[in-house]
Structure formats: structure tokens, C-alpha cells
Amino acid sequence: MRRAINAEGSRERDAVLEFAKSRGIPGWKMELGIAKERQEFDNLVVLHMRGKVTSNDPAIQKASKARADMLKQSVMDRKGSGVYGFEEVTHDDRYFPFILETTKMQAAYRKHGEKAVEDLLTGAYQRGKVKLSEKAARLIARAQMRRTLDKGLSSQTGIRNIFSEPNREFLGKELKAAGMSPEAVNSMLDDMADVSLHESISKRAKFSLGASISHSEGQLRMVDLLNTSQDVVMNYAREGAGESALAKQGFKTRAQADEAIDEAVAEARNLIQNQLADAKKAGDADEVNRLARLVGDSNDGRIQQYAEMLHDSIRLLMGETLDTNFSPWAQSAIRLSRAARKATGILRLGWNGAASIPEASNALVTFGLRKTLKNVPATKWFQVGRLKEDPKLEAMYRIMGAYGHKENYFASKNYMAANMGEDAQSRLERIYNNGAGYIQDKNMLLSGFRTVQSGSEELAQRAMLDQILQAAEGKLKFDSKDLQIWREAGLSDEEFHEVLDYIRANPEHVDVDGKQVRVFSADSMNPELRDKLGAAMTAILGRQMQRNFIGETSVWSNKELGKLITQFRTFSLVSLEKQLAYGLRGNHLVLAQKLMWSTALAYLAYNGRIYMQSKLKDDPEQYIQDSTEGAAGLIGVLNMNNVYGGFGIPLDGLATVNTMPESWMTGGASGGWGFRGYGVDSIPAVGVVADAQGLTTASVGALKGLLSGEGVEHEDAEKIGKKLRRLLPLANTAAVGAALSVIN
């Protein structure tokens, strides 16, 4: 996925702003999606890609090239990994997935009626790449309408009714006559009749049969019913990353992986049924109960639960949400919960930049103090405005994909990535999601998170590159300890030395500020080794500045309720295994070094943040004293430490059952800095809702005082001001706090 992001290069984001500037439209309106020209921009990009309407606008051309390059990289990854169906596929820059969008279809359905929409789709299929008769085109058009509208409208005819045996036989004959192979026809008809394929972009795209997107009927245009946004390309690439990962494990299609799980369940069920029969004969009641719980029936039992977890893991791998198959009211609750989490992330992470500083301890120990510090001046810590390309790292990006500032620049715009596969969103929800992403982008800058996190990621990446190049040049001897991190990341000693041999045989240099600097891209390396190297680099760097990957948290925590409850705790949960347990299994001396550096950096980061925050308090000295002395200071440093910060999870558990010393509990001698335990009030979003309720109550009280002529007390006005500041996006951030402290 990172390679696809690197191929796109965030050019579309720049193109959107260029398009807006050339037309006198505020860029933020385009990014929020509230400018009517945004939809036209997307339509023009797709029409230009498909060669239907050639645009001379540089912004349209840039965005079209960015999308085409992203799709090309995804196809290359699928093909290189052996995904079934992509063996003979060659990329065409004119390709764009033909995906109908639910909200657009609903709007057209209401405004123009069912027949007009069906006629438009029928005409588009008749004039497509695969020429169809009106009857065949109309059948497929009806199926597409049902597939798209059923997600948003509850009273639609099922897809299976359209694909009756006579209709299926008729369509099969017509598609074969149009030149499609029998295998391709059967596969496509099976997929078309499968109502579960709402989320799959690549499969849904096959249903287009090359339909004409420039076709129109009266006031209706085909392009106006399609999802022409960049989300389609993102989902296509994300699915491609998942399919490639499965293919490398031997599953050439997603269906093969799902079928393997179901077959394993069936075999396990038969085996346990036999064991259960033997246990009953032996009269072993305990064993009978244990096996009965395992086998259950076809819908429950431990075996089935394990199978569902594996199926959910595949869905996560493909970038799909796990929050499906719920009633309408439950879906509404899920959407409200997502909105609350997004708001909470913006309002509560205004000072989190300092929290990433202790993670630099990993790079200092793994890559060496000298190599890491040597790269500090060259690292771009402040990324403001358009992305600034780094020639030294561009070659490395081609191996492992976008990382650090480059990935963040793209991802911040696509902050709502979890919603991209759900096109049945209202316009208001889309605007909210875009707005939250826009504000979060600014929040990451003002909180210092982007500077510290992305800058430190780039620093670790530079140190890794130097280490590899020096090893290849013979300037650095790799001992078993150095090789161990590559072994654990999936690269054998022989493969690592093969990489070094490649570097020696293929010297590469780029110009950096007038100097020739050696780099490493692996452009002509064996593709399989190159993929393994990229995955190993990602795994190693993901441990230096901790990244959480699929499979490192439970399936439950990836569902909305789990995300809501574990918000801001996921890092600590993963760090217990990824940092502490990993260190205990490995070299204890290395772990001790990381503990030393992380504790020192956590102490500096925590006390530095407290000092900055104290400038905004009524009594700065008292605030510093309360926050840094005794248990409060110890807990603050503990929670910021990346190696043993995960201890906060079990310690909060002890606080839940009141088994912690009072001085370590929230509200005890440590004030608000202790462990609070697990309860409804420990959910961050609940705290935001409580703040909003408190502000409302205080404001109503103040308003009543004004209306009655009593006025508002100074202390009450101050309290309202403080509550309001906690709920104003970007107001409670490190940068704003620093500015206010200077003013004060």
C-alpha cells in the first residue's frame, strides 16, 4: 500500500489546490468537499483518464497521472505476487474502476425516476467495450441498480431474482458471443449474483464490462452517477495490498483463503465430534462439556468463533470495516461513535507531540548513536505546506513505499480512510469527515506530533540507510546482533548478504545540494528479494518509531465499540509486546540501553511539556509541583516511556478494583495524574461529551444570570472560558499554548 501511495506522490492534493487557485475558489472549500467545483474536478479527472474528454488544464492532467500511477503500482504488486487473474494483465493509463455511488444513484432515482436511471445504465452498457443487446444490457443495469441502491434503500428487489437460471443462461451466451472466455463469463456471473460483494472495488469494477462513462440520456450523465473520487483508487490499491499479501502466503484469491478457513473448520468439527463420541462412551463428563463448548453448532461454538476471527482478519487485511450486518439504528450509533472519536482525537491530542520523543531511543540503540545523531541536521523536521521531496530518500521509498513526512502528507488528507469503502454516506457526513481530516491535519502540526513523529521516522530511515550502505562498503562489520533484527523482520542472513552484494555491484548516487550522495533503490533487484527487503525495512522501522499493523491488536479492538473503549490505549497495548516482551526475548543488554535512553528522554519530554503547560495556569509553580513531585512525576514519566509505558494497562486494571495505593489513584495525592481504572468515565469520548454538557450547563446558568440582571461572576466567566477552550479545535495545542504563554 505504501508503494501505491509513493507512486501517487500526493500530487492530487496539490492538483486540487492548483485547480482551486486557478478558479478563485478557496482551497479549504475544495478539501472539505463543499465547493460544487470539487465534484466537477473529479469528473473531469476521470473523463480525461478514460480519454473521453481531453483536458488542457495542468491540474487535471497532474491528478489524472497521479491516479494512473497509483493504479499501475497496484497492478504491478498484484501481478508480481501471483494474484489470480492478473497474470496477463497489463496496465492502461486510461483505466479507472467503474463504480456506481449509492448517494448519487439515490439522488438520481428520486429526481428522475427508476426508468430514467435504468435507461441511462442500459445505454452505457450497450455502448461499452463489450457490445451487448438491449435485453442483456438492461438485465445487467437492473442488477447494478439493485446492488447499489440496496445498501441505502431497504425495499429493493434482490439481485438473485434478476439472475434466474434462464437469465443467467441468456447472459452467458451473449457475453461469450461478445468474445469473453467461458471461464471469465462464469466467474463474472457468479460475482454479479453474490450480494456480499458490496465492498470489493476490484470485483465490482469488473461488472462494468467497459461501459461508456460519457453516455448521457437527457439531463442525466453517466459520469454523474459514478464514484469518481480518489477514494476509489485508494480502495483499489488497498485491496491490492491485501490480495498481494494473501498471494504470497499461497492464497491466489481471497476466496481461496476463506474456503481454506471453512474447510479447516469442517475438518476440526468432524475430528472433535469423534472425540466427543469417545468421551461420552468413557463417561468423562468434564471432557464432554469441554468438547461440546468447542464444537457447538453451525452458528456458535469456539471453533466457529475462531473461524469468524480469521474471516474478520482477512476483511481487515482488505481494508474493509467489521461494523456490518447491523440494524439501521445500530449503524446510526456506529456513525455517531465514529464522529465522537474523531472529535476526541482532535480535542485531546493537542500536546501529544512530546509523547513521541522517547521512541527515538530505539533508533539510537539499533542504528548507533553516532549514525543517528549525524542525520539530525539533514532531517526535515518541519513539514509545512507542500511536500518537499528528498533526493536521498526517494530511492528508498521505491523499495518500501512512502514513509515519514511523505506518507503523512498523503495520509493526513485521507484521515477518514476507514470510511472510504462505505459510499452510502450522507452529504453532511462526508463534509464532517472531510472537515475532521482537514482540522486533524492542522492539529498534528500545531501539537508537534508531525514534527516529532514524522521527523523521527525519517531520522531512523536515514540511519538505517547509512547502516546498510556502510555495511556494503565494508566500513561497518555486521555481527550476529546486527543481523538478528533483519532475521526477525523476515530476511535471512543469506538474503541480507545478497542485498549487500547487489549494492556493491550497482552503485547509485544522487545530487544533494551540489554533492554526490550514495543511495540505494533496488530497482533492478530480483523482485521477490526486493519485496522481502521492503517488508523487512517496514517491520524494523515500525518498531523504532512504533507503528501498529494488522494482527497486532485483537479483532474486537478493530470494531467500533473496541475502538471507542481503547482510544488512546492502543499504543500502550501493542508496546507491551512490541517493545518490552520483544526486548526480554532478545538481548537484555540492548533492552537495558533502550530503557536508559527512553527513560531519560521521557523525563525530558514530560517535564518540558509540564513547564509549557504551566505558563497557562493561574499558579504555574504549584502546577509544576503537583505534576512532577512524588507519584505524579513517576506516573507521568512512566506513561510517556515507550518501553514500559504499556504497564499503564494492567495498573489501570488494578485501579479498577481499588488495589492501588491511594497516592497512585486519580484524585488521590497525585491529583489528576494517577491511574483511574476502567469505567465509562475512562473512555476519552465520554470525557469530551461531559465537557460539552458542563459548558452547556454553565452557559445556561450565565445566561439566566444576565437575563435576571444579576450578571455573571468573574470566576464563573473564567470557568466558561476554560471549558470552551477545551472544546475549541486547535485552541488547546502545544503551538497555541506556547504563543499564549509568550503573550502572557
Long-range contacts (C-beta under 8 A, 24 or more apart in sequence): 1-237, 1-238, 1-240, 1-241, 1-401, 2-400, 2-401, 2-402, 2-403, 2-407, 2-538, 3-73, 3-77, 3-398, 3-400, 3-401, 3-402, 3-534, 4-70, 4-73, 4-74, 4-77, 4-237, 4-240, 4-241, 4-401, 5-70, 5-237, 5-401, 5-402, 5-406, 5-407, 5-410, 5-411, 6-73, 6-397, 6-398, 6-401, 6-402, 6-406, 7-69, 7-70, 7-72, 7-73, 8-66, 8-67, 8-69, 8-70, 8-233, 8-410, 9-66, 9-69, 9-387, 9-406, 10-387, 10-406, 10-409, 10-410, 10-413, 11-62, 11-63, 11-65, 11-66, 12-62, 12-63, 12-66, 12-67, 12-230, 13-409, 13-410, 13-413, 14-62, 14-386, 15-59, 15-60, 15-62, 15-63, 15-66, 16-41, 16-59, 16-63, 18-58, 18-59, 18-62, 19-57, 19-59, 19-60, 19-63, 22-57, 22-59, 28-438, 31-413, 31-434, 31-438, 32-431, 32-434, 32-435, 32-438, 33-430, 33-431, 33-434, 34-431, 39-228, 42-228, 42-229, 42-230, 43-223, 43-224, 43-228, 45-228, 46-96, 46-213, 46-223, 46-226, 46-228, 47-213, 47-214, 47-223, 49-93, 49-94, 49-95, 49-96, 50-94, 50-96, 50-213, 50-214, 51-94, 52-213, 52-214, 53-214, 65-93, 67-96, 67-230, 67-233, 68-93, 68-95, 70-233, 70-234, 70-237, 71-95, 71-96, 71-233, 71-236, 71-237, 73-237, 74-236, 74-237, 74-240, 74-241, 75-240, 77-240, 77-241, 77-244, 78-240, 78-243, 78-244, 78-247, 80-244, 80-527, 80-531, 81-243, 81-244, 81-245, 81-247, 81-248, 81-531, 82-247, 82-248, 82-252, 83-240, 83-243, 83-244, 83-247, 83-252, 83-253, 84-247, 84-252, 84-253, 84-256, 85-253, 96-228, 96-232, 96-233, 97-201, 97-202, 97-204, 97-205, 97-208, 97-232, 97-233, 97-236, 98-205, 98-207, 98-208, 98-210, 98-211, 98-213, 98-226, 99-201, 99-204, 99-205, 99-226, 99-227, 99-232, 99-423, 100-144, 100-147, 100-148, 100-225, 100-226, 100-227, 101-148, 101-225, 101-226, 101-227, 101-423, 102-148, 102-149, 102-151, 102-152, 102-423, 102-424, 103-152, 103-423, 103-424, 103-425, 103-426, 103-427, 104-224, 104-225, 104-226, 104-227, 105-145, 105-148, 105-149, 105-225, 106-149, 106-152, 106-153, 108-220, 108-224, 108-225, 109-149, 109-153, 112-219, 112-220, 114-145, 116-217, 116-218, 116-220, 117-145, 117-220, 117-225, 118-142, 118-145, 119-217, 120-215, 120-216, 120-217, 120-220, 120-222, 120-225, 121-145, 121-211, 121-222, 121-225, 123-212, 123-215, 123-217, 124-211, 124-212, 124-213, 124-215, 124-222, 125-209, 125-211, 127-211, 127-212, 127-215, 128-208, 128-209, 128-210, 128-211, 128-212, 129-209, 129-210, 129-211, 130-175, 130-178, 130-179, 130-180, 130-209, 130-210, 131-178, 132-174, 132-175, 132-178, 132-209, 133-174, 135-170, 136-170, 136-171, 136-174, 136-175, 139-167, 139-170, 139-171, 140-171, 140-192, 140-207, 140-209, 143-192, 143-207, 144-207, 147-195, 147-197, 147-198, 147-204, 147-207, 150-195, 151-198, 151-423, 151-424, 152-424, 154-328, 158-195, 159-192, 159-193, 159-195, 160-193, 160-195, 163-189, 163-192, 163-193, 168-193, 175-209, 199-318, 199-320, 199-321, 199-421, 200-239, 200-318, 201-232, 201-235, 201-236, 201-239, 201-421, 202-236, 202-239, 202-240, 202-243, 205-236, 227-423, 230-414, 231-420, 231-423, 234-414, 234-417, 234-420, 235-319, 235-420, 235-421, 238-318, 238-319, 238-420, 239-318, 239-319, 241-319, 242-314, 242-317, 242-318, 242-319, 243-318, 245-317, 246-314, 246-317, 248-531, 254-314, 254-318, 257-314, 258-311, 258-314, 261-307, 261-310, 261-311, 261-314, 262-307, 264-307, 265-303, 265-304, 265-306, 265-307, 268-303, 269-295, 269-303, 272-303, 309-555, 312-555, 312-558, 313-550, 313-551, 313-555, 316-550, 316-555, 316-558, 317-550, 319-417, 319-420, 319-421, 320-421, 321-418, 321-421, 321-422, 322-555, 322-558, 322-559, 323-559, 323-560, 334-560, 335-429, 337-560, 337-561, 337-563, 337-564, 337-685, 338-418, 338-419, 338-560, 339-432, 339-436, 340-564, 340-685, 340-688, 340-689, 341-563, 341-564, 341-567, 341-685, 342-416, 342-433, 342-436, 342-440, 343-436, 343-685, 343-688, 344-567, 344-684, 344-685, 344-687, 344-688, 345-440, 345-567, 346-436, 346-439, 346-440, 346-443, 346-729, 346-730, 347-688, 347-726, 347-727, 347-729, 347-732, 348-568, 348-684, 348-687, 348-688, 349-443, 349-447, 349-449, 349-568, 350-443, 350-446, 350-447, 350-730, 350-731, 350-732, 350-733, 350-734, 350-736, 350-737, 351-447, 351-448, 351-609, 351-612, 351-613, 351-732, 351-733, 351-734, 351-737, 352-447, 352-448, 352-449, 353-447, 353-448, 353-449, 353-450, 353-451, 353-452, 353-453, 353-734, 354-448, 354-452, 354-605, 354-606, 354-608, 354-609, 354-640, 354-734, 355-605, 355-640, 356-449, 356-452, 356-453, 356-456, 356-545, 357-452, 357-456, 357-601, 357-602, 357-604, 357-605, 358-597, 358-598, 358-599, 358-601, 358-602, 358-605, 358-640, 358-641, 358-642, 359-456, 359-544, 359-545, 359-546, 359-598, 359-642, 360-456, 360-459, 360-460, 360-545, 360-597, 360-601, 361-594, 361-596, 361-597, 361-598, 361-601, 361-642, 361-643, 362-460, 362-543, 362-544, 362-545, 362-579, 362-594, 362-598, 362-642, 363-456, 363-459, 363-460, 363-463, 363-544, 363-545, 364-597, 365-590, 365-593, 365-594, 365-597, 366-460, 366-485, 366-540, 366-544, 367-460, 367-463, 367-464, 367-466, 367-467, 368-463, 368-467, 371-463, 371-466, 371-467, 371-470, 372-459, 372-460, 372-463, 374-466, 375-459, 375-462, 375-463, 375-466, 376-459, 378-462, 379-455, 379-458, 379-459, 379-462, 380-405, 380-455, 380-458, 381-451, 381-455, 382-451, 382-455, 383-408, 383-409, 383-450, 383-451, 383-454, 383-455, 384-445, 390-458, 391-510, 391-511, 391-512, 391-517, 391-519, 392-462, 392-465, 392-510, 392-512, 392-517, 392-519, 393-458, 393-461, 393-462, 393-465, 394-510, 394-519, 395-508, 395-510, 395-519, 395-520, 395-521, 395-523, 396-461, 396-465, 396-519, 396-520, 396-521, 396-537, 398-521, 398-522, 398-523, 399-520, 399-521, 399-522, 399-530, 399-533, 399-534, 399-537, 400-533, 400-534, 400-535, 400-537, 400-538, 400-541, 401-534, 401-538, 403-457, 403-458, 403-461, 403-538, 403-541, 404-454, 404-455, 404-457, 404-458, 404-461, 405-450, 405-454, 405-455, 405-458, 407-454, 408-444, 408-450, 408-453, 408-454, 412-437, 412-440, 412-441, 412-444, 412-450, 413-437, 413-441, 415-440, 415-441, 439-729, 439-730, 442-730, 443-729, 443-730, 443-733, 445-735, 446-730, 446-733, 446-734, 446-735, 446-736, 447-733, 447-734, 447-735, 448-734, 448-735, 453-545, 456-545, 457-541, 457-544, 457-545, 460-541, 460-544, 460-545, 461-541, 464-537, 464-540, 464-541, 465-519, 465-520, 468-499, 468-500, 468-503, 468-520, 469-503, 469-518, 469-520, 471-500, 472-499, 472-500, 472-503, 472-504, 473-504, 481-587, 481-590, 484-586, 484-587, 485-540, 486-536, 486-540, 488-539, 489-535, 489-536, 489-537, 489-539, 489-540, 490-532, 490-535, 490-536, 490-539, 491-532, 491-533, 491-536, 495-529, 495-532, 495-533, 498-529, 499-525, 499-529, 499-533, 543-578, 543-579, 543-582, 546-571, 546-574, 546-575, 546-578, 546-579, 546-642, 548-574, 552-577, 552-578, 564-683, 564-685, 565-683, 567-683, 567-684, 567-685, 568-684, 569-649, 571-645, 572-645, 572-646, 572-648, 572-649, 573-646, 573-649, 574-646, 575-642, 575-643, 575-645, 575-646, 576-646, 576-647, 576-649, 579-642, 579-643, 579-644, 579-646, 580-643, 580-644, 580-646, 583-643, 591-643, 594-643, 595-643, 595-644, 598-641, 598-642, 598-643, 599-637, 599-641, 602-637, 602-638, 602-640, 602-641, 602-642, 603-637, 605-640, 606-633, 606-636, 606-637, 606-640, 607-633, 609-734, 610-636, 612-734, 612-737, 612-738, 612-741, 613-737, 615-737, 615-740, 615-741, 615-744, 616-737, 616-740, 616-741, 616-744, 626-671, 626-673, 627-673, 630-663, 630-669, 630-670, 631-661, 631-663, 631-664, 631-668, 631-669, 631-670, 631-673, 631-674, 632-670, 632-671, 632-673, 632-674, 635-664, 635-670, 635-673, 635-674, 635-675, 636-673, 648-675, 651-675, 652-676, 652-677, 652-678, 652-682, 653-677, 653-678, 688-727, 691-723, 691-726, 691-727, 692-727, 694-723, 695-720, 695-723, 695-724, 695-727, 698-723
